[in-house]
């Protein structure tokens, strides 16, 4: 790999890490709700995050993990949140 490619990749990684760090800091209270031991509280946190966060890609990448949650209510709300993200941000990121 040449130095341009290495520098470019380093810049992308740094930018993404900084962006995610800022998003986590800005949404920490909501993320605490999402990570609650109470399924009802987690559901409320996921919905609030999907409806209020301004970085759709960040929210989507966070919520996708909850589509595999052991609690069916949390899984269902996570899937519903994708509809809200698409409606609010106009797109979903396919990965």
C-alpha positions as CSV (number, residue, x, y, z in Angstrom):
1,X,0.0,0.0,0.0
2,X,1.4,3.4,-0.9
3,X,1.5,6.3,1.6
4,X,-1.4,8.1,-0.1
5,X,-3.7,5.0,0.5
6,X,-2.5,4.6,4.0
7,X,-3.0,8.2,4.9
8,X,-6.4,8.2,3.2
9,X,-7.5,5.2,5.2
10,X,-6.2,6.6,8.4
11,X,-8.1,9.8,7.8
12,X,-11.3,7.9,7.2
13,X,-10.9,5.8,10.3
14,X,-10.1,8.9,12.4
15,X,-13.1,10.8,11.0
16,X,-15.4,7.9,11.7
17,X,-14.1,7.4,15.2
18,X,-14.4,11.0,16.0
19,X,-17.9,11.2,14.5
20,X,-19.1,8.2,16.5
21,X,-17.5,9.5,19.7
22,X,-19.3,12.8,19.3
23,X,-22.6,11.0,18.6
24,X,-22.2,8.8,21.7
25,X,-21.4,11.8,23.8
26,X,-24.3,13.8,22.5
27,X,-26.8,10.9,22.9
28,X,-25.4,9.3,26.1
29,X,-28.6,9.6,28.1
30,X,-30.6,7.9,25.3
31,X,-28.0,5.2,24.9
32,X,-28.2,4.5,28.6
33,X,-31.9,4.0,28.2
34,X,-31.3,1.6,25.2
35,X,-28.8,-0.4,27.3
36,X,-31.2,-0.7,30.3
37,X,-32.0,-4.1,31.8
38,X,-35.6,-3.2,31.4
39,X,-37.0,-4.2,28.0
40,X,-39.6,-1.4,28.2
41,X,-36.9,1.2,28.9
42,X,-34.8,-0.2,26.0
43,X,-37.7,0.0,23.7
44,X,-38.4,3.7,24.6
45,X,-34.7,4.5,24.2
46,X,-34.5,2.9,20.7
47,X,-37.6,4.8,19.6
48,X,-36.3,8.1,21.0
49,X,-32.9,7.6,19.4
50,X,-34.5,6.8,16.0
51,X,-36.8,9.8,16.1
52,X,-34.4,12.4,17.5
53,X,-30.8,11.7,16.6
54,X,-29.5,13.8,13.7
55,X,-27.0,11.2,12.3
56,X,-29.0,8.5,10.6
57,X,-26.0,6.3,9.8
58,X,-24.9,6.3,13.4
59,X,-28.4,5.4,14.7
60,X,-28.8,2.7,12.0
61,X,-25.5,1.0,12.9
62,X,-26.4,1.1,16.6
63,X,-30.0,-0.2,16.1
64,X,-29.1,-3.0,13.7
65,X,-27.5,-4.8,16.6
66,X,-30.8,-4.9,18.4
67,X,-32.5,-6.8,15.6
68,X,-30.9,-9.9,17.0
69,X,-31.8,-9.2,20.7
70,X,-33.2,-12.1,22.7
71,X,-36.3,-10.0,23.7
72,X,-38.9,-10.0,20.9
73,X,-40.2,-6.6,21.8
74,X,-36.8,-5.1,21.4
75,X,-36.2,-6.9,18.1
76,X,-39.5,-5.7,16.8
77,X,-39.0,-2.0,17.8
78,X,-35.5,-2.1,16.3
79,X,-37.0,-3.2,13.0
80,X,-39.7,-0.5,13.3
81,X,-36.9,2.1,13.9
82,X,-35.5,1.4,10.5
83,X,-38.7,2.8,9.0
84,X,-38.4,5.9,11.1
85,X,-34.8,6.4,10.2
86,X,-35.6,6.0,6.5
87,X,-38.5,8.4,6.7
88,X,-36.6,11.1,8.7
89,X,-33.2,10.8,6.9
90,X,-34.5,9.8,3.5
91,X,-32.4,6.6,3.2
92,X,-31.0,3.5,4.8
93,X,-27.4,2.5,4.5
94,X,-27.1,-1.1,3.1
95,X,-24.4,-3.1,4.6
